[in-house]
């Protein structure tokens, strides 16, 4: 029995931070805008579409972005403002469904199989949401409509920026067949190379492999590949649960030494902090630093300081300091770094005035 | 009962007793003042069953008698009459007529026999102190009293009478204020009484910073203070004050000396961006320096740095900034000493020159 057909939306704000900056400062409109801190070791948080034409991308060193496009305008990020817009967008989603799974400040999955607004189709719902975002925030969003999360996410990217793409159930296989396998979630450069070695370049190629062959080669991941190739993804849209962990991570363009990671850690700390701050009733006590070496060993180091981190800067300071607890040779190269917060507790249960006479007991 | 009196002469004792009268009472008669005329004087009594205040003034054409009159109305009328107006008050059946010039008021009364008064207080000990000293002790500690805490014995001030010192101690469980003065020896055994919060505030309002002495009469269940034409009596809180000496830190060996006014001003600025509910400010100590950091839920940040005489490094403690400001406001020295231990332990604040006052503030887990 196939599961009942779902209608999933993925909504992704276009060049979110940069667009907010361009909206709020007319002088930036139509210009290449790079959201990044000034500084020799800073990295790009976001780039406007004008800047992307010069090859500027998120997570790129700011100095390199400056070389690529000397006339680019650099703006320091203001996460409080981005968060406010994100909240506005979330309110628009909530008019249609309560099944909202935010992925970050600028993207979310929505399950619109049944909607509060009663619009006839998921496409109509997506159009209504995009129109409301444009009207109420002055920003554009791209949306994808599909029977599941992974297809919806690919679809939202299909007509970006300011686009809408629908993959109806009957079109799923045809849509996937020519797609490069690198577009599937979880297939990165390394997996892509391993698949290429088997002669698999497109999803259609992948579909030609039997489940047993994929499982034999890739273990449990083989089953997932087998399903993805057929457009199957049963992961439900998970509305927000009490936060247990928030993190942000990035893979670098080229592998870096531990002592080169600071600007990335600082940028990711800002992202993580902004994400955690969306839920002000919960506070995190533990800082997690995640590293992946060039040869794919994952290391995590965590610390629960007596005073919890109270700002993005403190989170970054602690995460940077956690590098000292990495006992690998100094010339070890890393391909990924992540900064996370965990150990969440309710703020009201935590922020506590200590009592004199409790202590004396 | 009748008497004549000038507005100002009546207004002063009225002002002294009106604060005791609660706006909401359990008994109707508690909304009234007991008015007693005898021997050429008029005495006004206000009570809330816990604190009683009696104030008197000389009157003319006095005809003895007593009754009770609505306190707030009497006060409002007298206050609103023109300066220097002669007032005549006369009992008329079960009403009181108050006439002043062309103004006439008729007020309802309740029988004086219904008015509860405190007579004997079973005197145990008398203590004489310079009034200004006692006022100072109370002013420097009263802010730390609890207010409607379930630990009812904290809703007041401890007078700890020791052989050669008198200590005033107040605490709400989060911070503690202590001030003491030497007194003539000769007292008997150590005695501790807890004056309820309202009594403390009324008493502090009564005292002036002049030259004179006041006499405290410690009763078994009451404290009575006579001062000029006013007699203050308060019930005592029947409970055991916690062992406050045990919470004055001894092991707080991380000492910071800092300018009191500079610290106060910096804390006040940092407080602007602290969380409104918890008022948290983090104090970070490093050699020669104090850093104050505050954040609010909007992620705005305040950072203050000031010079400090200290060798301590790598220590950070969170506090409710209001408690620190209260304590600094009650100290006098140019520089204050903060004695800390760690993020979980209390901070002791005192003046650099011993000024017989100590403040203990528990940290805030931020």
Boltz contact constraints between the chains, C-beta under 6 A:
constraints:
  - contact:
      token1: [A, 80]
      token2: [B, 299]
      max_distance: 6.0
  - contact:
      token1: [A, 277]
      token2: [B, 299]
      max_distance: 6.0
  - contact:
      token1: [A, 280]
      token2: [B, 297]
      max_distance: 6.0
  - contact:
      token1: [A, 306]
      token2: [B, 343]
      max_distance: 6.0
  - contact:
      token1: [A, 307]
      token2: [B, 316]
      max_distance: 6.0
  - contact:
      token1: [A, 307]
      token2: [B, 343]
      max_distance: 6.0
  - contact:
      token1: [A, 307]
      token2: [B, 366]
      max_distance: 6.0
  - contact:
      token1: [A, 310]
      token2: [B, 295]
      max_distance: 6.0
  - contact:
      token1: [A, 311]
      token2: [B, 295]
      max_distance: 6.0
  - contact:
      token1: [A, 311]
      token2: [B, 301]
      max_distance: 6.0
  - contact:
      token1: [A, 351]
      token2: [B, 278]
      max_distance: 6.0
  - contact:
      token1: [A, 352]
      token2: [B, 365]
      max_distance: 6.0
  - contact:
      token1: [A, 353]
      token2: [B, 174]
      max_distance: 6.0
  - contact:
      token1: [A, 353]
      token2: [B, 364]
      max_distance: 6.0
  - contact:
      token1: [A, 354]
      token2: [B, 362]
      max_distance: 6.0
  - contact:
      token1: [A, 354]
      token2: [B, 363]
      max_distance: 6.0
  - contact:
      token1: [A, 355]
      token2: [B, 173]
      max_distance: 6.0
  - contact:
      token1: [A, 356]
      token2: [B, 173]
      max_distance: 6.0
  - contact:
      token1: [A, 356]
      token2: [B, 247]
      max_distance: 6.0
  - contact:
      token1: [A, 356]
      token2: [B, 362]
      max_distance: 6.0
  - contact:
      token1: [A, 357]
      token2: [B, 173]
      max_distance: 6.0
  - contact:
      token1: [A, 357]
      token2: [B, 242]
      max_distance: 6.0
  - contact:
      token1: [A, 360]
      token2: [B, 246]
      max_distance: 6.0
  - contact:
      token1: [A, 360]
      token2: [B, 247]
      max_distance: 6.0
